[in-house]
């Protein structure tokens, strides 16, 4: 018994000795350019050092950022991936992306301060570090000569000894005496250090300055558009983050200006996101926002290329991430008016994509127009505005600034707090927030059950908002937004009962072909870009959905998409960007003379599409239903139509039988009975004075004439002007 006891004790002591040879050696909570992971992403990282003479496998050990959850993440690997060689190091990715490999942890490092702790397989504390505020692209690590002393390192050394010069702290940026903005004459820009005795270095060539840049001695005389980047320096300290400002010497634009200021190497070259547009890379930038010619807001942000198939185009879109890692946790300014949201964690600037000026039919208006018309249908509001974008000191053209449709968007525009959010992409859904479980169940029900059976349809209607989906499908038909299955987002509360709602995105291909037969497309286009049509195709087998869809389509054609109404929306957007189009064309398509023509093409679309769509609608959603085997003999006409005060309805022979003629509102309510009785079989001419059953004149608008006989029911649109 004693032999066994001493054997166990020896193993325990040996294990403890090995464990105590592991040290948390260095970490970085704001990594944007130091080191990329195996997915080429710049993530938080933690370095573990093995100071023993033996190799150590982390398999079974725990690491956490929460002392109340000591077993938050347990290392697991059947091979040697987690082996730290004697006097070696291992770099772990604190990115909350465990699916990316055994070195990827299930938490991030807070840049505001916190704890990192390493535990043995028996849940015994091995090492920990309590840390304070962290800084961009600066690591925190142990001093080799004093292992209990933690210092900041401006030159991090992941996977190696911390042998670069440590610092006493991090400095604050210089302070300018003149704010960025628009100026008509030269100015003298003075820069003050954050504390007396500090030195300032600056750059005017769109780079972030270093100690080898130009030292600041006297105020800078500026007379042409420039970006000024300046840093505060002091011996033994880490340079400040850059002060960055755009000074424009030109008249103010008619649109707000957003200036994106970053080191040019963050945009171009081997590590540049503009050059490597197909990579999911993120780089630090500083934003200056000029709402009326003056600097209204500033922010630090992460900058990425926005888009998918369009990222190869010369004029690219951008997405901004506001996080504490960069020093700004949100963009706090009422970009879209004081009555709307005033704080944003993500923003997108859209360049036009398939509607930009390098495209033969480009206008920059299609996607913003679709968004404005969508809101008028009652669809979920998205905030947007046109801006001028500058990349450093370079004019980059007209963009549409937009809220990002993400979890923050859903929380801001609904009462939901715990929900699933799915973005429809080419060939399928992409999870944005929550899980795919409920979406997959809904989708399977929508395409794999026979929805012509009322019970199946009713079950689907419990989880899919049929009114909202019918509104989308009617909108698709009116705008030729055929790529809706590669853009919309769908979301629902995770608690049952809850229905999937939606928001549109990327309608830059809409308003292009007024002759498009969207009903036929539902039958033939169900793969690739059109995979989501399978949902609608199955729904259209159900009579109840056809009624909802048909009624919604008729309503939109007579309201939002009535030509006078929709063209007014287009023209309002046209007038907003028209004063700045000369600069846009000069920047991206100097030989393009078709912008006005292309805008007129959209006007013509809005004017002609309703009539074309109405004809298609009555072919695929006929209002005539006759008893099988009985030939319809009644012919109905109304003239004049549209009418002012009186319309004559002419009804053909009804074979000496009963005849009922009523007028219904667009949503099916009874307005008036014009005739009810038997006829002698001759034609009937009935006059309607445009009054209801109480003799009151009805309002201008669309009405439905319902003519019924023993074996026939006929509907005809009539319009009072």
C-alpha positions as CSV (number, residue, x, y, z in Angstrom):
1,X,0.0,0.0,0.0
2,X,2.8,2.4,0.9
3,X,4.6,1.7,-2.4
4,X,1.5,2.7,-4.3
5,X,1.2,5.8,-2.1
6,X,4.7,7.0,-2.8
7,X,4.4,6.2,-6.5
8,X,1.2,8.4,-6.7
9,X,2.9,11.1,-4.7
10,X,6.0,11.1,-7.0
11,X,3.8,11.4,-10.1
12,X,1.8,14.3,-8.4
13,X,5.0,16.2,-7.4
14,X,6.5,15.6,-10.9
15,X,3.4,16.8,-12.6
16,X,3.2,19.9,-10.4
17,X,6.9,20.6,-11.2
18,X,6.3,20.4,-14.9
19,X,3.2,22.5,-14.7
20,X,5.0,25.2,-12.7
21,X,7.4,25.4,-15.7
22,X,4.7,26.9,-17.8
23,X,4.4,30.7,-17.8
24,X,2.1,33.2,-19.5
25,X,4.8,35.2,-21.2
26,X,3.2,37.7,-23.5
27,X,-0.2,38.7,-24.9
28,X,-1.8,41.2,-27.2
29,X,-5.5,42.4,-26.9
30,X,-5.4,44.9,-29.9
31,X,-3.7,43.0,-32.7
32,X,-4.3,44.6,-36.1
33,X,-0.9,44.1,-37.8
34,X,1.5,42.2,-35.5
35,X,0.8,38.6,-36.5
36,X,-1.9,36.8,-38.4
37,X,-3.4,33.4,-37.5
38,X,-3.8,30.4,-39.8
39,X,-6.9,32.0,-41.4
40,X,-4.9,35.2,-42.2
41,X,-6.8,37.1,-39.5
42,X,-5.3,39.4,-36.9
43,X,-6.7,38.2,-33.6
44,X,-6.0,38.6,-29.9
45,X,-3.2,36.2,-28.9
46,X,-1.6,34.7,-25.8
47,X,1.9,33.3,-25.6
48,X,2.8,30.4,-23.2
49,X,6.5,29.8,-22.4
50,X,8.0,26.4,-21.3
51,X,11.0,27.3,-19.0
52,X,11.8,23.6,-18.2
53,X,14.2,21.1,-19.7
54,X,11.3,18.9,-20.8
55,X,8.7,19.2,-23.6
56,X,5.2,19.8,-22.2
57,X,1.9,18.9,-23.9
58,X,-0.9,21.3,-23.0
59,X,-3.5,18.6,-23.7
60,X,-5.9,18.6,-20.7
61,X,-4.8,22.0,-19.3
62,X,-7.3,24.9,-18.9
63,X,-7.1,28.6,-19.7
64,X,-9.6,31.3,-18.9
65,X,-10.2,35.0,-18.7
66,X,-12.7,34.6,-15.8
67,X,-11.5,33.5,-12.3
68,X,-15.0,32.3,-11.6
69,X,-14.8,29.9,-14.6
70,X,-11.4,28.1,-14.2
71,X,-12.3,25.4,-16.7
72,X,-13.6,27.8,-19.3
73,X,-11.4,26.3,-22.1
74,X,-9.7,22.9,-22.0
75,X,-7.0,22.1,-24.5
76,X,-7.5,19.0,-26.5
77,X,-5.4,17.5,-29.2
78,X,-4.7,13.8,-30.1
79,X,-1.4,14.7,-31.7
80,X,1.6,17.0,-30.9
81,X,0.1,20.3,-32.0
82,X,-0.1,21.5,-28.4
83,X,3.4,20.4,-27.4
84,X,5.7,23.2,-26.2
85,X,9.3,22.2,-26.6
86,X,11.8,22.8,-23.8
87,X,12.5,26.5,-23.5
88,X,10.0,27.1,-26.3
89,X,6.8,28.9,-26.8
90,X,3.3,28.4,-28.2
91,X,1.0,31.2,-29.5
92,X,-2.8,30.7,-28.8
93,X,-5.5,32.7,-30.5
94,X,-8.1,34.3,-28.2
95,X,-10.6,34.8,-31.0
96,X,-13.7,32.8,-29.9
97,X,-13.3,30.7,-33.0
98,X,-12.8,27.2,-31.7
99,X,-13.8,25.7,-35.0
100,X,-10.5,27.0,-36.5
101,X,-8.2,24.6,-34.6
102,X,-6.9,23.5,-31.3
103,X,-5.0,26.7,-30.7
104,X,-8.1,28.8,-31.0
105,X,-9.8,29.7,-27.6
106,X,-13.4,30.3,-26.8
107,X,-13.0,33.8,-25.6
108,X,-11.4,37.2,-26.5
109,X,-9.1,39.3,-24.4
110,X,-10.6,42.5,-23.1
111,X,-8.6,45.5,-24.0
112,X,-9.9,47.4,-21.0
113,X,-8.1,45.2,-18.4
114,X,-8.7,41.8,-16.9
115,X,-7.1,38.5,-16.1
116,X,-5.6,35.6,-18.0
117,X,-5.1,32.4,-16.0
118,X,-3.6,28.9,-16.8
119,X,-4.7,25.8,-14.8
120,X,-3.4,22.2,-14.7
121,X,-5.5,19.2,-15.7
122,X,-6.4,18.8,-12.0
123,X,-7.7,22.4,-12.0
124,X,-4.7,23.8,-10.0
125,X,-3.6,27.4,-10.8
126,X,-0.3,27.4,-12.6
127,X,0.1,31.0,-13.6
128,X,-2.0,34.2,-14.1
129,X,-1.6,37.9,-15.0
130,X,-3.9,40.7,-13.9
131,X,-3.5,43.5,-16.5
132,X,-4.7,47.0,-17.2
133,X,-5.7,49.0,-20.3
134,X,-4.1,47.7,-23.5
135,X,-3.1,49.6,-26.6
136,X,-3.3,49.1,-30.3
137,X,-0.6,46.8,-31.8
138,X,1.3,46.9,-28.5
139,X,1.9,43.7,-26.5
140,X,2.2,43.2,-22.7
141,X,4.9,40.7,-21.6
142,X,7.3,39.6,-18.9
143,X,10.8,41.0,-18.7
144,X,13.4,38.1,-19.2
145,X,15.6,39.5,-16.4
146,X,12.7,40.1,-14.0
147,X,10.0,37.5,-14.8
148,X,7.5,39.1,-12.3
149,X,7.7,42.5,-14.0
150,X,5.2,43.1,-16.9
151,X,6.0,45.8,-19.4
152,X,4.5,47.1,-22.7
153,X,6.4,46.3,-25.9
154,X,6.1,48.3,-29.1
155,X,7.8,45.5,-31.0
156,X,6.0,42.3,-29.9
157,X,7.7,39.0,-30.2
158,X,5.1,36.2,-30.4
159,X,6.7,32.8,-30.3
160,X,10.1,34.1,-29.0
161,X,11.8,35.7,-26.0
162,X,10.7,39.2,-25.1
163,X,14.0,40.7,-26.1
164,X,12.9,44.1,-27.6
165,X,13.1,47.3,-25.5
166,X,10.3,47.5,-22.9
167,X,8.5,50.8,-22.1
168,X,7.4,52.8,-19.1
169,X,4.0,53.5,-20.6
170,X,2.1,54.8,-23.6
171,X,1.8,58.4,-24.5
172,X,-1.3,60.4,-25.6
173,X,-1.4,62.0,-29.1
174,X,-0.5,65.6,-29.9
175,X,-3.1,68.3,-29.8
176,X,-3.7,70.6,-32.8
177,X,-4.6,74.3,-32.5
178,X,-6.7,74.2,-35.7
179,X,-9.3,71.5,-36.3
180,X,-9.5,69.5,-39.6
181,X,-12.0,71.0,-42.0
182,X,-12.5,73.1,-45.1
183,X,-10.4,76.3,-45.6
184,X,-10.4,79.0,-48.2
185,X,-6.9,80.3,-47.5
186,X,-3.7,79.0,-45.9
187,X,-3.5,78.2,-42.2
188,X,-0.8,77.7,-39.6
189,X,-1.2,74.3,-37.9
190,X,0.4,74.1,-34.4
191,X,0.8,70.8,-32.6
192,X,1.2,70.6,-28.8
193,X,2.7,67.6,-27.0
194,X,0.6,65.6,-24.5
195,X,3.1,66.6,-21.8
196,X,5.9,69.1,-21.6
197,X,9.3,67.8,-22.8
198,X,7.8,65.3,-25.3
199,X,8.8,65.3,-28.9
200,X,6.5,65.3,-31.9
201,X,7.1,63.7,-35.3
202,X,4.8,64.1,-38.2
203,X,4.1,63.0,-41.8
204,X,2.3,64.5,-44.7
205,X,2.7,61.5,-47.1
206,X,-0.3,59.4,-45.9
207,X,1.9,57.3,-43.5
208,X,1.8,57.0,-39.8
209,X,5.0,58.7,-38.5
210,X,7.9,57.1,-36.6
211,X,11.1,58.4,-35.0
212,X,12.6,58.6,-38.5
213,X,9.9,60.9,-39.7
214,X,10.1,64.8,-39.7
215,X,10.5,66.3,-36.2
216,X,8.0,69.0,-35.4
217,X,9.6,72.4,-34.5
218,X,7.4,75.2,-35.8
219,X,3.7,75.5,-36.9
220,X,3.0,73.9,-40.3
221,X,1.9,76.3,-43.1
222,X,-0.9,74.5,-45.1
223,X,-2.4,75.8,-48.3
224,X,-3.3,72.6,-50.2
225,X,-5.4,69.5,-49.2
226,X,-3.3,67.3,-46.9
227,X,-3.6,64.7,-44.2
228,X,-1.5,65.4,-41.2
229,X,-0.4,62.5,-39.0
230,X,1.6,63.2,-35.9
231,X,2.8,61.2,-32.9
232,X,4.0,62.1,-29.4
233,X,7.3,60.5,-28.3
234,X,9.4,60.4,-25.2
235,X,12.4,58.2,-24.3
236,X,11.4,55.0,-22.6
237,X,7.8,55.4,-23.6
238,X,5.7,53.9,-26.5
239,X,4.8,56.5,-29.1
240,X,1.2,57.7,-29.0
241,X,-1.4,56.6,-31.4
242,X,-1.4,59.1,-34.3
243,X,-3.2,62.4,-34.4
244,X,-4.8,62.3,-37.8
245,X,-6.6,65.1,-39.6
246,X,-7.7,66.0,-43.1
247,X,-7.3,69.7,-44.1
248,X,-9.2,70.5,-47.3
249,X,-8.5,73.6,-49.3
250,X,-11.5,73.9,-51.6
251,X,-15.2,74.9,-51.3
252,X,-17.3,72.6,-49.2
253,X,-19.3,69.8,-50.9
254,X,-23.1,69.7,-50.9
255,X,-22.9,66.3,-49.2
256,X,-21.3,65.3,-45.9
257,X,-17.7,64.1,-46.1
258,X,-16.2,61.1,-44.4
259,X,-12.5,61.0,-44.5
260,X,-10.8,57.6,-43.8
261,X,-7.2,58.2,-42.7
262,X,-4.8,55.3,-42.4
263,X,-1.2,54.4,-43.3
264,X,-1.1,53.9,-47.1
265,X,0.5,50.5,-46.5
266,X,-2.8,49.4,-44.8
267,X,-4.4,50.0,-48.2
268,X,-1.8,49.1,-50.8
269,X,1.1,46.7,-51.1
270,X,1.6,43.2,-49.7
271,X,-0.4,43.9,-46.6
272,X,-2.9,46.3,-48.0
273,X,-6.6,45.5,-47.9
274,X,-7.3,47.4,-51.2
275,X,-4.7,45.4,-53.0
276,X,-5.7,42.1,-51.3
277,X,-9.4,42.8,-51.6
278,X,-10.3,39.1,-51.5
279,X,-8.8,38.7,-48.0
280,X,-10.9,39.2,-44.8
281,X,-8.2,41.6,-43.4
282,X,-8.9,44.5,-41.1
283,X,-6.7,47.5,-40.6
284,X,-6.7,50.5,-38.2
285,X,-8.0,53.8,-39.4
286,X,-9.1,57.2,-38.1
287,X,-12.3,58.8,-39.3
288,X,-13.0,62.5,-39.7
289,X,-16.7,63.3,-40.4
290,X,-17.6,66.7,-41.8
291,X,-21.4,67.3,-41.8
292,X,-21.4,70.9,-43.0
293,X,-17.9,71.7,-43.8
294,X,-16.7,71.6,-40.2
295,X,-15.4,68.6,-38.2
296,X,-18.5,67.1,-36.5
297,X,-17.1,63.8,-35.3
298,X,-14.0,61.7,-35.0
299,X,-13.4,58.0,-34.3
300,X,-10.9,55.2,-34.3
301,X,-12.1,52.1,-36.3
302,X,-11.2,48.9,-37.9
303,X,-11.4,49.0,-41.7
304,X,-12.3,46.2,-44.1
305,X,-13.3,45.8,-47.7
306,X,-17.1,45.4,-48.0
307,X,-18.8,43.0,-50.4
308,X,-18.4,39.7,-52.1
309,X,-18.5,39.2,-55.8
310,X,-18.1,43.0,-56.4
311,X,-14.9,43.4,-54.4
312,X,-12.8,43.2,-57.6
313,X,-14.3,46.4,-59.0
314,X,-12.1,49.5,-59.0
315,X,-14.3,51.5,-56.7
316,X,-14.7,49.4,-53.5
317,X,-16.9,49.5,-50.5
318,X,-15.8,49.6,-46.9
319,X,-17.1,48.4,-43.6
320,X,-16.1,50.1,-40.3
321,X,-15.9,48.4,-36.9
322,X,-16.0,50.5,-33.8
323,X,-14.5,48.6,-30.8
324,X,-12.8,49.4,-27.6
325,X,-9.7,47.7,-29.1
326,X,-9.2,50.8,-31.3
327,X,-10.1,53.3,-28.6
328,X,-13.7,54.0,-29.8
329,X,-16.4,51.5,-28.8
330,X,-19.0,53.2,-31.0
331,X,-19.4,56.0,-33.5
332,X,-21.4,58.5,-31.5
333,X,-23.0,61.0,-33.8
334,X,-26.5,61.4,-35.3
335,X,-25.4,60.6,-38.8
336,X,-29.0,60.2,-40.1
337,X,-30.7,63.0,-38.2
338,X,-31.3,63.8,-34.5
339,X,-34.6,61.9,-34.5
340,X,-32.8,58.6,-35.4
341,X,-30.1,56.5,-33.9
342,X,-27.1,58.4,-32.6
343,X,-24.6,55.5,-31.8
344,X,-23.3,52.9,-34.2
345,X,-20.9,49.9,-33.7
346,X,-20.7,49.1,-37.4
347,X,-21.2,51.2,-40.6
348,X,-21.0,50.5,-44.3
349,X,-20.2,52.8,-47.2
350,X,-21.6,51.3,-50.4
351,X,-19.9,52.4,-53.7
352,X,-22.7,51.5,-56.1
353,X,-21.5,48.0,-56.9
354,X,-23.4,46.8,-60.0
355,X,-24.8,50.3,-60.4
356,X,-21.6,52.4,-60.2
357,X,-20.4,54.7,-63.0
358,X,-17.9,52.1,-64.5
359,X,-21.0,50.1,-65.5
360,X,-22.7,51.1,-68.7
361,X,-26.1,51.5,-67.1
362,X,-24.8,52.9,-63.8
363,X,-26.6,55.6,-61.8
364,X,-25.6,55.1,-58.1
365,X,-29.3,55.3,-57.4
366,X,-30.8,51.8,-57.7
367,X,-29.9,50.5,-54.2
368,X,-30.8,53.7,-52.3
369,X,-34.0,54.0,-54.3
370,X,-35.0,50.4,-53.5
371,X,-34.3,51.1,-49.8
372,X,-36.5,54.2,-49.7
373,X,-39.3,52.4,-51.6
374,X,-39.0,49.4,-49.3
375,X,-39.5,51.6,-46.2
376,X,-42.7,53.0,-47.8
377,X,-44.1,49.5,-48.2
378,X,-43.8,49.2,-44.4
379,X,-40.6,47.2,-44.6
380,X,-38.0,47.5,-41.8
381,X,-36.3,50.8,-41.8
382,X,-32.6,51.1,-42.6
383,X,-30.9,54.5,-42.1
384,X,-28.8,55.8,-45.0
385,X,-27.5,59.0,-46.6
386,X,-25.2,60.0,-49.5
387,X,-21.7,61.1,-48.6
388,X,-18.4,62.1,-50.2
389,X,-15.6,59.7,-49.2
390,X,-11.9,60.6,-49.0
391,X,-9.2,57.9,-48.6
392,X,-6.5,59.9,-46.9
393,X,-6.1,63.0,-49.0
394,X,-7.6,61.5,-52.1
395,X,-11.2,62.2,-53.3
396,X,-12.9,58.8,-53.7
397,X,-16.3,59.7,-54.9
398,X,-20.0,59.5,-53.9
399,X,-20.9,56.6,-51.5
400,X,-24.1,55.6,-49.7
401,X,-23.5,55.5,-46.0
402,X,-25.6,52.8,-44.4
403,X,-26.3,51.0,-41.2
404,X,-24.8,47.5,-41.2
405,X,-27.6,44.8,-40.9
406,X,-26.2,42.8,-38.0
407,X,-27.2,41.9,-34.5
408,X,-26.8,45.6,-33.4
409,X,-29.2,46.7,-36.1
410,X,-31.8,44.1,-35.1
411,X,-31.5,45.2,-31.4
412,X,-31.8,48.9,-32.4
413,X,-34.8,48.5,-34.6
414,X,-36.8,45.9,-32.7
415,X,-37.5,44.7,-29.2
416,X,-35.5,41.6,-29.7
417,X,-32.5,40.8,-27.5
418,X,-31.9,37.1,-27.9
419,X,-32.5,36.0,-31.5
420,X,-31.1,34.2,-34.6
421,X,-29.9,36.3,-37.5
422,X,-29.3,34.7,-41.0
423,X,-28.0,36.4,-44.1
424,X,-29.0,34.7,-47.4
425,X,-26.0,34.3,-49.7
426,X,-25.5,32.6,-53.0
427,X,-26.3,28.9,-52.6
428,X,-27.5,29.1,-49.0
429,X,-27.8,30.9,-45.6
430,X,-24.9,32.4,-43.6
431,X,-25.2,32.6,-39.9
432,X,-24.7,36.1,-38.5
433,X,-25.9,35.7,-34.9
434,X,-27.4,32.9,-32.8
435,X,-27.7,29.5,-34.5
436,X,-29.0,28.0,-37.7
437,X,-31.2,25.4,-36.0
438,X,-34.5,27.3,-36.2
439,X,-33.9,28.7,-39.7
440,X,-33.0,25.3,-41.0
441,X,-36.2,23.8,-39.6
442,X,-38.3,26.6,-41.1
443,X,-36.6,26.2,-44.5
444,X,-37.1,22.5,-44.6
445,X,-40.7,23.0,-43.8
446,X,-41.1,25.6,-46.5
447,X,-39.6,23.5,-49.3
448,X,-40.2,19.8,-48.3
449,X,-43.8,19.8,-47.3
450,X,-46.9,20.2,-49.6
451,X,-48.0,23.7,-48.8
452,X,-51.2,23.3,-50.9
453,X,-52.5,21.4,-47.8
454,X,-53.9,24.0,-45.4
455,X,-52.5,22.2,-42.3
456,X,-49.0,22.4,-43.6
457,X,-49.3,26.0,-44.6
458,X,-50.7,27.0,-41.3
459,X,-47.9,25.3,-39.5
460,X,-45.3,27.2,-41.6
461,X,-47.3,30.4,-40.9
462,X,-46.6,29.9,-37.2
463,X,-42.9,30.5,-37.8
464,X,-42.8,32.6,-41.0
465,X,-44.5,36.0,-41.1
466,X,-46.6,35.5,-44.2
467,X,-47.7,39.2,-44.5
468,X,-44.1,40.3,-44.4
469,X,-42.9,37.7,-46.8
470,X,-45.8,38.5,-49.2
471,X,-44.7,42.1,-49.0
472,X,-41.2,41.2,-50.0
473,X,-42.4,39.1,-52.9
474,X,-44.6,41.9,-54.1
475,X,-41.7,44.3,-53.8
476,X,-39.5,41.9,-55.8
477,X,-42.1,41.9,-58.6
478,X,-42.5,45.7,-58.6
479,X,-38.7,46.5,-58.6
480,X,-37.3,43.4,-60.4
481,X,-35.2,42.7,-57.3
482,X,-34.6,39.2,-58.6
483,X,-31.4,38.8,-56.5
484,X,-33.3,39.0,-53.2
485,X,-32.1,35.5,-52.3
486,X,-28.6,36.8,-52.3
487,X,-28.9,39.7,-49.9
488,X,-31.8,39.8,-47.5
489,X,-31.4,39.1,-43.8
490,X,-33.9,37.1,-41.7
491,X,-34.2,37.1,-37.9
492,X,-36.5,35.8,-35.2
493,X,-36.7,35.7,-31.4
494,X,-35.3,32.3,-30.2
495,X,-38.3,31.9,-27.9
496,X,-41.4,30.3,-29.5
497,X,-43.8,31.3,-30.7
498,X,-41.8,33.6,-33.0
499,X,-41.9,34.4,-36.7
500,X,-39.1,35.1,-39.1
501,X,-38.9,38.7,-40.2
502,X,-36.6,40.3,-42.8
503,X,-34.6,43.2,-44.1
504,X,-33.4,43.8,-47.6
505,X,-29.8,44.4,-48.9
506,X,-28.0,44.8,-52.2
507,X,-30.7,45.8,-54.6
508,X,-28.3,47.5,-57.0
509,X,-29.4,45.2,-59.9
510,X,-33.0,46.2,-59.6
511,X,-35.0,48.5,-61.9
512,X,-33.3,47.2,-65.0
513,X,-35.8,45.2,-67.1
514,X,-39.5,46.3,-67.0
515,X,-40.5,43.3,-69.1
516,X,-39.1,40.7,-66.6
517,X,-41.6,38.0,-65.9
518,X,-41.1,37.3,-62.2
519,X,-43.9,34.8,-62.1
520,X,-42.3,32.6,-64.7
521,X,-39.0,33.0,-62.9
522,X,-40.6,31.4,-59.8
523,X,-41.2,28.2,-61.9
524,X,-37.8,28.1,-63.6
525,X,-35.1,29.8,-61.5
526,X,-34.4,27.8,-58.3
527,X,-30.7,27.3,-58.2
528,X,-27.6,29.3,-57.7
529,X,-28.4,33.0,-57.2
530,X,-32.1,32.0,-57.2
531,X,-32.1,29.2,-54.8
532,X,-34.4,31.0,-52.4
533,X,-37.2,31.0,-55.0
534,X,-38.0,27.5,-53.9
535,X,-39.6,28.9,-50.8
536,X,-41.9,31.2,-52.8
537,X,-42.6,28.5,-55.5
538,X,-43.9,26.2,-52.8
539,X,-45.9,28.9,-51.1
540,X,-47.6,29.9,-54.3
541,X,-49.3,26.4,-54.3
542,X,-51.4,27.6,-51.4
543,X,-54.6,29.5,-52.1
544,X,-54.4,31.5,-48.9
545,X,-50.9,32.8,-49.6
546,X,-51.8,33.6,-53.2
547,X,-54.6,35.8,-51.9
548,X,-52.3,37.6,-49.5
549,X,-49.7,38.0,-52.1
550,X,-52.2,39.1,-54.8
551,X,-53.8,41.7,-52.5
552,X,-50.4,43.1,-51.4
553,X,-49.2,43.4,-55.0
554,X,-52.4,45.2,-56.0
555,X,-52.0,47.6,-53.1
556,X,-48.3,48.4,-53.9
557,X,-49.1,49.0,-57.6
558,X,-51.7,51.6,-56.6
559,X,-49.8,53.3,-53.8
560,X,-46.0,53.1,-53.5
561,X,-45.4,52.1,-57.1
562,X,-48.0,54.3,-58.6
563,X,-45.7,56.1,-61.2
564,X,-46.1,59.6,-59.8
565,X,-45.2,58.4,-56.3
566,X,-42.2,56.2,-57.1
567,X,-40.8,58.7,-59.6
568,X,-41.0,61.4,-57.0
569,X,-38.8,59.3,-54.7
570,X,-36.3,58.7,-57.5
571,X,-36.1,62.4,-58.4
572,X,-35.5,63.4,-54.7
573,X,-32.5,61.1,-54.6
574,X,-31.4,62.3,-58.1
575,X,-31.4,65.9,-56.9
576,X,-29.3,65.1,-53.8
577,X,-26.3,63.7,-55.8
578,X,-26.7,65.7,-59.0
579,X,-24.5,68.6,-57.8
580,X,-21.6,66.2,-57.1
581,X,-21.9,63.9,-60.1
582,X,-19.2,65.9,-62.1
583,X,-16.6,65.0,-59.5
584,X,-17.8,61.3,-59.4
585,X,-17.6,61.0,-63.1
586,X,-14.2,62.7,-63.3
587,X,-12.8,60.3,-60.7
588,X,-14.2,57.0,-62.0
589,X,-15.6,57.4,-65.5
590,X,-14.4,60.6,-67.2
591,X,-15.7,59.5,-70.6
592,X,-19.1,58.5,-69.3
593,X,-21.8,60.9,-70.6
594,X,-24.8,58.6,-69.9
595,X,-25.7,59.4,-66.3
596,X,-28.7,61.5,-67.1
597,X,-29.8,59.0,-69.7
598,X,-29.5,56.1,-67.3
599,X,-31.5,58.0,-64.6
600,X,-34.2,58.5,-67.3
601,X,-34.1,54.7,-67.9
602,X,-35.1,54.2,-64.3
603,X,-37.9,56.8,-64.6
604,X,-39.2,54.9,-67.6
605,X,-39.0,51.7,-65.7
606,X,-41.1,53.1,-62.9
607,X,-43.6,54.5,-65.3
608,X,-44.0,51.3,-67.4
609,X,-43.5,48.5,-65.0
610,X,-46.9,48.7,-63.2
611,X,-48.8,48.2,-66.4
612,X,-46.6,45.3,-67.6
613,X,-46.7,43.7,-64.1
614,X,-50.5,44.1,-64.0
615,X,-50.9,42.2,-67.2
616,X,-48.5,39.5,-66.0
617,X,-50.3,39.4,-62.7
618,X,-53.7,38.7,-64.2
619,X,-52.2,35.9,-66.3
620,X,-50.7,34.1,-63.3
621,X,-53.2,35.2,-60.7
622,X,-56.5,35.4,-62.6
623,X,-59.6,36.8,-61.0
624,X,-61.8,34.6,-63.1
625,X,-63.0,31.3,-61.6
626,X,-65.6,29.3,-63.6
627,X,-67.3,26.0,-62.8
628,X,-65.4,23.2,-64.5
629,X,-66.9,22.3,-67.9
630,X,-68.9,25.5,-68.2
631,X,-67.9,28.1,-70.8
632,X,-67.9,31.6,-69.5
633,X,-70.2,33.7,-71.7
634,X,-70.3,37.0,-69.8
635,X,-68.2,39.8,-71.2
636,X,-67.7,42.8,-68.9
637,X,-66.3,46.2,-69.7
638,X,-66.2,49.6,-68.0
639,X,-65.8,53.0,-69.6
640,X,-64.4,55.5,-69.1
641,X,-61.8,53.9,-66.9
642,X,-60.3,55.6,-65.0
643,X,-63.4,57.8,-64.4
644,X,-64.2,61.1,-62.6
645,X,-67.9,61.0,-61.5
646,X,-69.6,58.3,-63.5
647,X,-68.7,54.9,-65.1
648,X,-70.8,52.7,-67.3
649,X,-70.5,48.9,-66.8
650,X,-71.6,46.8,-69.7
651,X,-72.3,43.2,-69.1
652,X,-72.9,40.7,-71.9
653,X,-75.6,38.0,-72.1
654,X,-76.0,35.9,-68.9
655,X,-78.5,33.4,-70.5
656,X,-81.7,34.6,-68.6
657,X,-80.2,33.9,-65.2
658,X,-79.4,35.6,-61.9
659,X,-76.8,38.5,-62.0
660,X,-75.1,40.3,-59.2
661,X,-72.9,43.3,-59.6
662,X,-71.1,44.7,-56.6
663,X,-68.2,47.1,-56.0
664,X,-65.5,46.1,-53.5
665,X,-62.6,48.0,-52.0
666,X,-59.1,46.9,-52.8
667,X,-58.9,44.9,-49.6
668,X,-62.3,43.2,-50.3
669,X,-64.8,45.3,-48.3
670,X,-68.2,45.8,-49.8
671,X,-68.7,49.3,-51.1
672,X,-72.0,49.2,-53.0
673,X,-74.4,46.8,-54.8
674,X,-75.2,48.0,-58.3
675,X,-77.5,45.1,-59.5
676,X,-79.0,42.0,-57.9
677,X,-81.7,40.0,-59.7
678,X,-82.5,38.1,-63.0
679,X,-82.1,39.4,-66.5
680,X,-83.9,38.5,-69.7
681,X,-80.6,37.4,-71.3
682,X,-79.9,40.7,-73.0
683,X,-76.9,42.9,-72.4
684,X,-77.1,45.1,-69.3
685,X,-75.7,48.6,-69.0
686,X,-75.2,49.7,-65.4
687,X,-74.1,53.1,-64.3
688,X,-72.1,53.8,-61.1
689,X,-71.9,57.3,-59.8
690,X,-68.9,56.6,-57.6
691,X,-71.0,56.4,-54.3
692,X,-71.1,53.9,-51.5
693,X,-74.2,52.1,-50.1
694,X,-75.0,55.3,-48.1
695,X,-74.8,57.5,-51.2
696,X,-71.5,59.1,-50.2
697,X,-68.8,59.7,-52.8
698,X,-65.9,57.3,-52.5
699,X,-62.3,58.5,-52.4
700,X,-60.2,58.4,-55.6
701,X,-58.4,55.1,-55.9
702,X,-58.6,51.5,-57.1
703,X,-61.9,49.5,-56.7
704,X,-62.9,46.0,-57.8
705,X,-66.0,45.3,-59.8
706,X,-67.4,41.9,-59.0
707,X,-69.8,40.4,-61.5
708,X,-71.3,37.0,-60.6
709,X,-73.8,34.6,-62.3
710,X,-74.8,31.1,-61.5
711,X,-71.6,29.5,-62.8
712,X,-69.2,32.4,-63.2
713,X,-67.4,35.0,-61.1
714,X,-65.6,37.9,-62.8
715,X,-63.5,40.7,-61.3
716,X,-62.5,44.0,-63.1
717,X,-60.4,46.9,-61.8
718,X,-61.9,50.3,-62.0
719,X,-60.2,53.5,-60.9
720,X,-61.8,56.7,-59.7
721,X,-59.5,59.7,-60.4
